[in-house]
Amino acid sequence: MNMKLNSATRLTDSLERELLACAILEQQQYDMGKALKSAFTKIATFFKGPKVTLHHATHTAN
């Protein structure tokens, strides 16, 4: 819903409720996307496993 509002614009109660409902819905959808991304990242990290580095000791023949 694209509307141009200025300081002289007056909102009816129903229009104000509709605008607030749309804003709340958009905010919830954003948070849901962020939560899903976080969950998939955690799952991928879990299956990837920890990063392991091996240290090889080098021995020289004397």
C-alpha angles and dihedrals in degrees: 000000000000116000132158111228127183134179092275094054115110120203126213117227092251093049091048091051091049093050092048092047091052092048092049091048092051091050092050091049091052092050090048091054091048091049092049092050090050092049094050091047091053092047092049091049090050093053092042089059129211120316107252125195120193121212114207117201112220118216123195123210112244 
